[in-house]
Amino acid sequence: MERVLAVRLEDADQIRVAVKAEQVGGALVGKEDIVARLSSVTRPIQQLGHELLQAVKAAGPDAATVEIGCSLAIEQGQLIALIGKGTGEASINITLEWRRQPTPAG
């Protein structure tokens, strides 16, 4: 089940976000009104991105693409980013590319 949640941005503006609301026992999790901060989602994604960048740099490719797929949900009254929760599958795709350097003639 999805519901619309008010999410506050850093400049105090609000956007509306459709999030998953889960049924636990007889109660709908997140049925109360919540105004969440988007930073509760963006900060963990920033940290994940930073750690992935460090791993990519260590691999030393000439080019790299990292794609992180996530959805939003309400958990214990907080807006969170879900990566693989529920399905047990994470959605992180990494493409590394090395270009072959030409060998010097002679």
C-alpha positions as CSV (number, residue, x, y, z in Angstrom):
1,M,0.0,0.0,0.0
2,E,1.3,3.5,-0.9
3,R,0.6,6.8,0.8
4,V,1.6,10.3,0.1
5,L,4.0,11.9,2.6
6,A,5.0,15.5,3.1
7,V,8.8,15.8,2.9
8,R,10.6,18.9,4.1
9,L,13.6,20.1,2.1
10,E,16.6,21.9,3.6
11,D,15.2,25.3,2.6
12,A,11.9,24.5,4.4
13,D,9.9,23.9,1.2
14,Q,7.9,20.7,1.1
15,I,7.4,18.1,-1.6
16,R,5.0,15.2,-1.7
17,V,6.4,11.7,-2.0
18,A,4.6,8.4,-2.5
19,V,5.9,5.9,0.0
20,K,5.2,2.2,0.9
21,A,3.2,1.7,4.0
22,E,3.3,-1.8,5.4
23,Q,0.7,-3.7,7.3
24,V,2.1,-5.1,10.6
25,G,-0.4,-7.1,12.7
26,G,-3.6,-5.1,12.7
27,A,-2.0,-1.7,12.3
28,L,-0.9,0.2,9.3
29,V,2.7,1.3,9.8
30,G,3.1,5.0,9.1
31,K,-0.7,5.8,9.1
32,E,-0.1,8.9,11.3
33,D,0.7,12.2,9.7
34,I,4.5,12.6,9.3
35,V,6.5,15.4,7.9
36,A,9.9,13.9,7.2
37,R,13.2,15.5,6.2
38,L,14.6,14.4,2.9
39,S,18.1,14.5,4.4
40,S,17.2,11.3,6.3
41,V,17.3,9.6,2.9
42,T,19.9,11.6,1.1
43,R,22.6,11.4,3.8
44,P,22.8,7.6,3.8
45,I,22.8,7.6,0.0
46,Q,25.7,10.1,0.0
47,Q,27.6,7.8,2.4
48,L,26.9,4.8,0.2
49,G,28.0,6.7,-2.9
50,H,31.2,7.8,-1.2
51,E,32.1,4.3,-0.2
52,L,31.3,3.0,-3.7
53,L,33.5,5.8,-5.2
54,Q,36.4,4.7,-3.0
55,A,36.0,1.1,-4.1
56,V,35.9,2.2,-7.8
57,K,39.0,4.4,-7.4
58,A,40.8,1.4,-5.8
59,A,39.9,-0.7,-8.9
60,G,41.5,2.0,-11.1
61,P,39.3,1.9,-14.2
62,D,39.5,4.6,-16.9
63,A,35.7,5.1,-16.7
64,A,33.0,3.9,-14.3
65,T,29.2,4.1,-13.9
66,V,27.4,3.3,-10.7
67,E,23.7,3.1,-10.5
68,I,21.9,2.8,-7.1
69,G,18.2,1.9,-7.2
70,C,16.2,2.6,-4.1
71,S,12.6,3.2,-3.0
72,L,11.2,5.2,-0.1
73,A,9.3,3.8,2.8
74,I,8.2,4.7,6.3
75,E,9.8,2.7,9.1
76,Q,9.3,3.4,12.8
77,G,7.8,6.8,11.9
78,Q,10.8,7.8,9.7
79,L,11.3,8.2,6.0
80,I,14.0,5.8,4.8
81,A,15.6,4.7,1.6
82,L,15.2,1.0,0.8
83,I,17.8,-0.9,-1.1
84,G,16.7,-4.5,-1.5
85,K,14.4,-4.7,1.5
86,G,11.4,-6.8,1.0
87,T,12.6,-8.6,-2.0
88,G,16.0,-9.5,-0.6
89,E,17.7,-8.2,-3.7
90,A,19.8,-5.1,-3.9
91,S,19.8,-2.8,-6.8
92,I,23.3,-1.5,-7.3
93,N,24.8,-1.8,-10.8
94,I,28.5,-1.0,-11.4
95,T,30.2,-0.8,-14.8
96,L,34.0,-0.4,-14.9
97,E,35.9,0.2,-18.1
98,W,39.6,0.0,-18.8
99,R,40.9,1.3,-22.1
100,R,43.8,-0.5,-23.6
101,Q,46.9,1.8,-24.0
102,P,48.7,1.5,-27.3
103,T,52.1,-0.1,-27.0
104,P,55.0,2.0,-28.2
105,A,56.4,1.1,-31.6
106,G,59.8,-0.3,-31.9
